[in-house]
Amino acid sequence: MADGINDNAAYSEKLEIKKVVEISGMDETKTTINLAFKKAARWQIIVTLAFCVVYLLISSVNAAISSFLGGAAALIGGYAGVLMTRRRSDQSAGGVLVALLKAEATKVMVISVLLLMIFKLYNGLVPLALIGGLAASVLVSGAGLGAIGNNKK
Amino acid sequence: MDNMQFLALIQAYTGVGIGLIIGLGALGACIGIGIMCSSFLDGAARQPEMIPVLQGKVFLLLGLIDASFIIGVGLAMMFAFANPLLSVIH
């Protein structure tokens, strides 16, 4: 029963990827990453906004803005990583791995620079709210992994 | 001890703490990424047609493995730029 459900999910995922490949003209690997990022980014935005509202209710506007900035830094870093994977690269396993590691390095660099800028430039910063928003947004990015094998878009 | 000595002590230990946070975080992330990448290469060598499917999952797992490191970097920056421990000497 469970195998049947998994087969069904994998088949519908392949159909979805095929459809996007036909429409966009991108290759299959990049389409898979784009779909995964899209699903992860949706959850990141939801959690960031939820944290923002919670900090607004229990603390101050500055805490809410700090939380939002933390979540936004993680989201922008993730997008920078996806942009790096879109560049033309070797389609062998080694080439794919090198492209992914470059993307990850870019992501970490972008997030670090953004955090540095926030700490330096934002005077009303609430550090714990920033770290809370950042942690929640980064951790929930794994939600895209669970969504890859599902029918949900 | 006067306040200057307390300040120097707190800053020194905070510096050591920041180094440990970033260093141990980077070590853990590197070990995790190494294990995952070797598994990816293993799977790709056995079933090359699965590379596109595996790539998306590898990308998301890279993000998850790096999550603790990125949170550590954020915490380290908090201790470097807005150290809450310094408030005890004011």
Interface residues (C-beta under 8 A of the other chain):
Chain A: E13 I17 E28 T29 T32 I33 L35 A36 F37 A40 G70 A74 G77 G78 G81 T85 Q91 A93 G94 V96 L97 L100 L101 A103 E104 K107 V108 I111 S112 L115 L116 F119 K120 L125 P127 L128 L130 I131 L134 A135 V138 L139 S141 G142 G144 L145 I148
Chain B: I33 C37 F40 L41 A44 A45 P48 I51 P52 V53 Q55 G56 K57 V58 F59 L60 L61 L62 G63 L64 D66 A67 F69 I70 I71 V73 G74 L75 M77 M78 A80 F81 A82 P84
